[in-house]
Amino acid sequence: MERDILKKATVIDYREMFYNSHRLHSTLDYLSPNTLEAQAKGLTPQPVETGGGT
């Protein structure tokens, strides 16, 4: 049971801390939250590897 809780917490951490902050959001004009925040601060965001390149 403790192992199931740990697995669930790991998935939630990944989703909240990495996936949602890097994925493109249509409500943000197809920018990631990290990119939008960097633009608002006047910074240049680092490119993110998506793994689907040519």
MOGIDA-V302783 format. One record per residue. N is the residue number from 1. PHI is phi in degrees with one decimal (999 if undefined). BURIAL is + if it has 9 or more other C-alpha atoms within 8 Angstrom, else -. D_LAST is the distance of its C-alpha to the last C-alpha in Angstrom with 2 decimals. Layout:
N;PHI;BURIAL;D_LAST
N;PHI;BURIAL;D_LAST
//
This chain:
1;999;-;42.67
2;-62.3;-;41.78
3;-65.4;-;38.60
4;-63.3;-;37.58
5;-64.5;-;38.23
6;-64.2;-;36.12
7;-62.2;-;33.15
8;-63.6;-;33.50
9;-62.9;-;33.79
10;-64.5;-;30.65
11;-65.5;-;28.61
12;-62.6;-;30.28
13;-59.1;+;29.61
14;-59.8;+;25.86
15;-62.6;+;25.77
16;-76.1;+;28.02
17;-89.4;-;27.01
18;-114.7;+;23.22
19;-57.7;+;21.65
20;-65.8;+;23.88
21;-80.9;+;23.71
22;-107.2;+;19.91
23;-72.6;+;19.13
24;-82.3;+;19.36
25;-110.3;+;22.87
26;-63.6;-;23.87
27;-72.0;-;27.31
28;-105.9;+;25.93
29;59.2;-;24.26
30;59.0;-;20.88
31;-113.0;+;21.10
32;-81.2;+;21.37
33;-56.9;+;24.96
34;-63.4;+;24.11
35;-66.5;+;22.67
36;-60.8;+;25.64
37;-64.1;-;28.07
38;-64.0;+;26.71
39;-64.8;+;27.02
40;-64.4;-;30.51
41;-87.1;-;31.48
42;78.8;-;30.18
43;-102.2;-;27.61
44;-100.9;-;24.02
45;-70.6;-;21.87
46;-77.3;-;19.48
47;-63.9;-;15.75
48;-110.5;-;14.86
49;-71.4;-;11.99
50;-100.5;-;10.98
51;81.6;-;9.17
52;-115.1;-;6.82
53;-75.7;-;3.77
54;-101.6;-;0.00
//
